[in-house]
């Protein structure tokens, strides 16, 4: 494993740091504990996300690995990783474009038609199109292959009916990636088709889901006789599971790299010094556990970085990284609230500076469930990495 940048990578990192130091506004240079936390209900949040994405595009930093024909820079994966690492030092508003840039774009580049790429890739990078992911359903979350949303061919369109749930940012999205069943109801993964869905079409109803944090990050979406053109099919009809695997792999890697928990450790140490004795052995043990996990996440990142730097596709790092982050966020939220003592039970309206640890305690489940819950990730590691027998299927 290589822990050091090559000379070219070091020069690129210096260039990135200089640009970010010049263009990141002071209000986004907050304490590490609040990085990655945003109030999506705030009317200004969407505008801030669009403005930052446009600033990245104008500066030549959006879609670094995408070709110049699609609005990118044509750089390597390593450059994108370095930029993401440096951007994570700040609380810049990127939430609304996580799906579009990290999941939709890579999927369309691999599986989309040329017309689909021309229509969507550059607008995504410019900050013109917010996307959401219409995959999970009330009875098909951990097991997407059992989804029941139905798409029936009617001339030049597919008529879609069904319900989706746990859809991030659907209330802000102009477009969605949608999985629907086009084959026999019992066809499993062989009868699923991957579609692009214009969220402004008639028959789409978005209902925000108020979470324990008080915000509505997730939504449920109802589709009634929604007519999607056949030109918005991605990949083969009934072959959408292959396309979806590209999206899901990108999602796990994205979630695993969302939060710099080593920086949050410093905030936990500062909180411990304010509220409890430095000699408290239980607190010291828990802080040590946070630090150890943070270093493990860092080393997993180095392993991923080494693969990319050497031009190799990473193996199971994405699933392991995502699973480890879930465990770390659980520990961070619990410890932060406990260190606050009695005041940890209080909750004020969250505005980016208050109730940070309470928010982290409650918001951990978004990462632990999103992109495949912890239990599914463990099965993936057990079966695909360790070679253990498959989990028995329920009848």
C-alpha positions, 0 to 999 in steps of 0.5 A: 500500500502506498501512502504518499502522492507521486510528484504529479499527484502532489502538484495537483493536490497543491493546485486544488488546495490553492483553488479551494482556499481562494473560492470557499466562502468563510461560512463554509469553513466550519468545525469538522463536526458539522461538516456534511450536516445540512438542513435540506428544508432551508429554502436557500439550501438548493440555491447554495448547492446549485451555486457551488456546483456551477462554481466548480464547473466554471473553475474546471473542477466538476466531473474531473474524470468525465471527457471534455465532450461531456463538460469534464476535464478528462483527468484520471480517477486519482485526480478526482479522489484527491479533489474529493479529499481536499473538498472534504475539509470544508462544509461546502453545499454538495448534497443535492448533486451527490446523486447526479454527479456520483451515481447518474453521470457514471452510469450514463457514461457507461450504459447511456446512449449518446443522446442521453449523454448529450442531454444530461451530462453537461447540465448535471455538471453545470448545476442545472439538473438535480437528480434523485434515485427511485429504487427502494420500495416499501416492500423492496428495500434491502432486496431490490430484485423484489420490486413491484413498480410496473412499467408497461409498453404503450407505443412509444412510451412506458406507462409506470405505476407504483410507489417508491420510498426513502428517496433523497432530495426528491422534493428538489429533483428535476429528474430521477433514475427509476427501476421498474418491472417490465418482465413477469411479476416473478422475474426477479432481476431478469425483468427489471428495466432502468429508466430516466424519469422527468419529475415534472411529468403528470402522475408524480406525487412527492411526499416528504418524510419527516425524520427524527432529525426534524428535516425531510431528507427522504421522501416517498414518491407515488407514480400513477400512469406516468408516461416515460418515453422509450428513448429514456430506457438506459441499457436493455429492456429487462436488463436494468439490473446490470445498469443498476449494479453500476449505480449501486457500486458508485453509491457505496463508494460515494457514501463511504467517502462522505465524512472525514471522521478523523477531523471530527475526532478532534472536535470530540477531544475538544468537547471531552476537555470541556465537559469531563475529566481527561482522566476518565478511563471510559471516555479515553477508551471511547475516544481511542476507539473513534480514533482507531476507527478513523485511522482504519477508514483512512487506511481503507481509503489509502488502499482504494487510492493505491488501486486507482493510482496504479490503474487497477479497479478496486475490489471489495473496498467500497462495501467495507468502507461503507460498512466501517463508516456506518459503525463509526458514525454510530459511535461518534453520535452516541459519544458526542451526546454522552459527553454533553451530559444532561444538555445532550438530551436537549434539542434546539432548532438545527441551523448548522451550529446548534445540536450538532451531536444530537443531529449526528446521533439521529442522522446515523441511520441515513448512512446505515440504511442508505446504499444498502443496510449494514446487514446487506453489506456484511452479507456482501463481504461474507459471500463475495470476499470471504467465500462463505455460503450464501444466506438462506433465502426466505420463502 
